[in-house]
Amino acid sequence: MVKIRDIELGDFPLLLAPMEDVSDPPFRALCKRYGADLMYTEFISSEGLIRDAAKSVQKLDIFEYERPIGIQIFGYDIESMKLATELTEKANPDIIDINYGCPVKKVACKGAGAGILQDIPKMIRMTEEIVKSTKLPVTVKTRLGWDESSKYIVDVAERLQDVGIEAISIHGRTRKQMYKGEADWSLIADVKNNPRMKIPVFGNGDIDTPQKAVEYKTKYGVDGVMIGRASIGNPWIFNEIKHFEKTGEILPKPTIADRVNASIEHLEMSVKWKGKTLAVAEMKRHYTNYFKGISHFKEHRMKLVTSFDLNEIYDTLNWIKEHEAEFELVD
């Protein structure tokens, strides 16, 4: 049984990665239903929380059915991160997670996210102060290093454990790689196999099929896997992995109707949570993924991603479901 303090996550937990403008409550609701064992919110700016910025504060929204749920924060200033931790704790998550992995320029070049991988002593100090500022378990998501010459993750993970984190998720790329190339899990395995490591070690990067999840579990010995991009438009991936791990069988791919129903539910929850205008705009990235690998679909995809009329979008989705027989899943 994998545990983060007293939170039981099962024998091989599947985690939903924190993804900006993706891992919001509507998307998390679907991932939870389809098998995610632990989910993290979108990352939240410490400075935004302190300034009471509406977008940052809204990201603190969590719901009972999501538990266990972790709220992820990022920032470059230790005092701001301590204060943000105290504000986050009031939202009553199960876990507080620190983002030391975001590679995007606007974050990393300010010394936050993966940017802190250029200053490991500060990373350790910040983590220690955050752990001291909360009674909740603290976890970390990070990368192998800043670049090829600074992949110090085995030592870094041990030092983070020593200052009190209770689990670590490691993306198998450096910041310089961004999301290019293949994730290198060998160093993640080295962290897990370090005899001094006692906390759960979760691997992240390139897990996009049930077969790969089970292969990596066996090959690298991680305690669980964190799934990000492969879950977008595909919340079913969690159950698919669990079924394959248990039986060795591949579940049938979701039908067109399954995809439409998930899209409609996702859209309805998004409208309720963030309002019609934002929901319609932000759902566009999801339609492309929900309906990936379907023949003769381009015209309908264009309607979904170009329309700003909610009723028109619902009409298009319902038309697709009613004419399911005209389409073919080719992927």
C-alpha positions in Angstrom: 0.0 0.0 0.0 1.4 3.4 -1.1 0.8 6.1 1.5 1.5 9.8 1.8 1.5 10.1 5.6 -1.9 8.5 6.5 -3.5 8.9 3.0 -3.8 5.5 1.4 -3.5 5.5 -2.4 -3.5 1.8 -3.3 -0.7 -0.5 -4.5 0.2 1.4 -7.6 -1.5 4.8 -7.6 -2.3 6.8 -10.8 -1.9 10.5 -10.3 -3.4 13.3 -12.4 -0.6 15.9 -13.1 -1.2 19.6 -12.4 -1.7 21.3 -15.8 -2.4 24.9 -16.2 -5.9 25.6 -17.7 -6.5 21.9 -17.8 -6.6 20.4 -14.3 -9.5 22.4 -13.2 -12.5 21.0 -11.2 -14.6 20.0 -14.2 -11.7 18.0 -15.7 -10.7 16.6 -12.4 -14.3 15.3 -11.8 -14.1 13.2 -15.0 -10.6 11.9 -14.1 -11.7 10.9 -10.6 -14.7 9.0 -12.0 -12.5 7.2 -14.4 -9.9 6.0 -11.9 -7.4 8.7 -10.9 -6.2 7.9 -7.3 -4.7 11.3 -6.5 -5.2 14.6 -8.3 -3.5 17.9 -8.2 -4.9 21.3 -9.0 -3.6 23.7 -11.7 -0.5 25.4 -10.3 -1.3 28.6 -8.3 0.9 31.6 -8.1 2.0 32.5 -4.6 2.1 36.2 -5.6 -1.4 35.9 -7.0 -2.7 34.4 -3.8 -1.1 37.0 -1.6 -2.6 39.8 -3.8 -5.9 38.0 -3.7 -6.0 37.8 -7.5 -9.3 36.4 -8.6 -7.9 33.8 -10.9 -5.5 32.4 -8.3 -8.0 32.4 -5.6 -10.6 30.5 -7.8 -8.0 27.8 -8.4 -8.2 27.0 -4.6 -11.7 25.5 -5.2 -11.8 21.8 -4.3 -14.7 19.5 -3.7 -15.2 16.6 -1.3 -15.7 14.0 -4.1 -12.1 14.8 -5.4 -10.3 13.6 -2.3 -7.5 13.0 -1.9 -6.6 16.2 -3.6 -3.4 18.3 -3.6 -3.2 22.0 -4.3 0.0 23.0 -6.1 1.7 26.4 -5.6 4.7 28.0 -7.3 6.8 31.1 -6.7 10.4 32.4 -6.4 10.3 34.2 -3.0 10.5 32.1 0.1 8.5 34.4 2.3 5.7 34.7 -0.3 5.6 30.9 -0.6 5.3 30.5 3.1 2.4 32.9 3.2 0.8 31.2 0.2 1.1 27.9 2.0 -0.8 29.3 4.9 -3.5 30.6 2.6 -3.7 27.3 0.8 -4.0 25.3 4.0 -7.2 27.2 4.7 -8.8 25.7 1.6 -8.4 22.3 3.3 -6.7 20.2 0.7 -5.2 16.8 1.7 -1.7 17.8 0.4 0.3 20.9 -0.5 2.5 20.4 -3.6 5.4 22.6 -4.6 6.0 23.1 -8.4 9.7 22.9 -9.1 9.1 21.6 -12.6 7.2 24.1 -14.8 9.5 24.9 -17.7 7.7 27.8 -19.4 9.8 30.9 -19.8 7.5 33.3 -17.9 7.8 31.1 -14.8 11.3 29.5 -15.0 13.1 32.7 -15.9 11.9 34.4 -12.8 13.4 31.6 -10.7 10.1 29.8 -10.0 9.0 26.3 -11.2 12.0 24.6 -12.9 13.9 27.8 -12.6 14.8 27.0 -9.1 16.8 24.0 -10.4 19.6 26.5 -11.0 19.8 27.2 -7.3 19.5 23.9 -5.4 20.4 25.4 -2.0 17.5 27.8 -2.3 15.2 25.0 -3.4 16.0 23.1 -0.2 15.6 26.2 2.0 12.3 27.0 0.4 11.0 23.5 0.8 12.1 23.4 4.5 10.3 26.6 5.2 7.1 25.5 3.5 7.1 22.2 5.4 7.5 24.1 8.7 4.6 26.4 7.7 1.9 23.7 7.5 0.6 20.7 9.3 -0.4 19.1 5.9 1.8 16.7 4.0 4.0 18.5 1.5 5.0 16.9 -1.8 7.2 18.1 -4.7 7.0 17.9 -8.5 10.2 18.5 -10.3 12.5 17.5 -13.2 15.8 15.8 -13.6 17.7 19.1 -13.6 18.0 22.3 -15.4 20.0 20.9 -18.3 22.1 17.8 -19.3 25.0 19.0 -17.1 23.0 19.5 -13.9 20.9 16.3 -13.5 21.4 16.1 -9.7 17.9 14.6 -9.0 19.2 11.6 -6.9 20.9 13.9 -4.4 18.2 16.6 -4.6 15.4 14.1 -3.9 17.3 12.8 -0.8 17.8 16.3 0.5 14.2 17.2 -0.1 13.2 14.1 1.9 15.5 15.2 4.6 13.8 18.5 5.1 10.4 16.9 5.3 8.6 16.2 2.0 6.4 13.1 2.0 6.4 12.2 -1.7 8.1 13.3 -4.9 6.9 13.2 -8.5 9.7 13.4 -11.1 9.3 14.3 -14.8 12.0 12.5 -16.8 13.2 15.5 -18.7 15.4 18.6 -17.9 14.0 22.1 -18.1 16.0 22.7 -21.2 14.3 19.8 -23.0 10.8 21.3 -22.2 8.6 18.5 -23.6 10.9 17.4 -26.4 12.6 14.1 -26.9 11.9 11.0 -24.9 11.6 11.1 -21.1 14.5 9.4 -19.3 13.2 7.2 -16.5 16.5 5.7 -15.6 17.3 8.5 -13.2 13.8 8.3 -11.7 14.6 4.6 -11.0 17.9 5.7 -9.4 16.0 7.9 -7.0 13.6 5.1 -6.2 16.5 2.6 -5.7 18.5 4.9 -3.4 18.4 3.0 -0.1 18.0 6.2 1.8 14.8 7.1 0.1 11.7 6.1 2.2 9.0 8.3 0.6 6.9 7.4 -2.4 8.6 8.2 -5.8 6.2 8.8 -8.7 7.4 8.8 -12.3 6.0 11.2 -14.9 6.6 11.7 -18.7 5.4 9.9 -21.8 2.9 7.5 -20.1 0.3 7.4 -22.8 -0.9 3.7 -23.0 -1.8 1.1 -20.4 1.0 -1.1 -21.7 3.6 1.6 -21.1 2.4 2.3 -17.6 2.7 -1.4 -16.6 6.0 -1.8 -18.5 7.5 1.2 -16.6 6.2 0.0 -13.3 8.1 -3.2 -13.8 11.2 -1.8 -15.4 11.7 1.2 -13.2 10.1 0.1 -9.9 8.3 3.4 -9.2 5.6 3.6 -6.6 3.1 5.0 -9.1 2.8 7.1 -12.2 1.7 10.6 -12.8 -0.2 11.3 -16.1 -0.5 14.6 -17.7 -0.9 15.3 -21.5 -2.2 11.8 -22.2 -5.3 12.4 -20.0 -6.4 15.5 -22.0 -9.5 14.4 -23.8 -8.9 10.9 -22.4 -9.9 10.7 -18.8 -10.6 7.0 -19.4 -6.8 6.3 -19.4 -6.7 5.7 -15.6 -9.3 2.9 -15.7 -7.6 1.5 -18.9 -4.3 1.2 -17.0 -5.9 -0.4 -14.0 -7.8 -2.9 -16.1 -4.7 -3.8 -18.1 -2.6 -4.1 -14.9 -5.2 -6.4 -13.4 -6.1 -8.6 -16.4 -3.6 -8.0 -19.1 -6.5 -7.0 -21.4 -6.9 -3.8 -23.3 -10.3 -2.2 -22.7 -12.2 -1.1 -25.9 -11.7 2.5 -26.7 -14.5 4.9 -25.7 -17.2 5.0 -28.3 -18.2 8.2 -30.1 -21.2 8.4 -27.8 -18.9 8.1 -24.7 -16.8 10.9 -26.0 -19.8 13.2 -26.7 -21.3 12.5 -23.3 -18.0 13.3 -21.6 -17.6 16.5 -23.7 -21.1 17.6 -22.8 -20.6 16.9 -19.1 -17.2 18.6 -19.2 -18.7 21.7 -20.9 -21.7 21.9 -18.5 -19.5 21.7 -15.4 -17.1 24.3 -16.9 -20.0 26.7 -17.6 -21.2 26.3 -14.0 -17.7 26.8 -12.5 -16.1 29.5 -14.7 -19.0 31.1 -16.7 -20.1 30.7 -20.3 -17.5 32.8 -22.0 -14.4 31.3 -20.4 -15.8 27.8 -20.5 -16.6 28.0 -24.3 -13.1 29.3 -25.0 -11.1 26.9 -22.8 -13.1 23.8 -23.9 -11.7 24.2 -27.5 -8.5 22.4 -26.7 -10.4 19.5 -25.2 -12.6 18.8 -28.2 -9.6 18.2 -30.4 -8.4 15.5 -28.0 -11.8 14.0 -27.2 -12.4 13.3 -30.9 -8.8 12.4 -31.9 -8.5 9.5 -34.3 -12.0 9.7 -35.9 -12.4 9.5 -39.6 -14.4 12.1 -41.5 -14.5 14.4 -38.5 -12.7 17.6 -39.6 -15.8 19.6 -40.4 -17.4 18.9 -37.0 -14.2 19.5 -35.2 -13.9 22.9 -36.9 -17.5 23.8 -35.8 -16.6 22.9 -32.2 -13.4 24.8 -32.0 -14.6 28.0 -33.9 -18.1 28.5 -32.4 -18.6 30.8 -29.5 -22.4 30.0 -29.3 -23.1 27.6 -26.5 -26.3 26.3 -28.1 -24.6 25.7 -31.4 -21.9 23.7 -29.6 -24.5 21.5 -27.9 -26.3 21.0 -31.2 -23.1 19.9 -32.9 -22.3 17.5 -30.1 -25.7 16.0 -30.1 -25.7 15.7 -33.9 -22.4 13.8 -33.7 -23.9 11.4 -31.2 -27.1 10.8 -33.3 -24.9 10.1 -36.4 -22.4 8.0 -34.6 -22.6 5.3 -37.3 -21.2 7.7 -39.9 -17.9 7.9 -38.1 -15.1 5.4 -37.6 -12.5 5.2 -34.8 -9.2 4.8 -36.8 -6.7 5.3 -33.9 
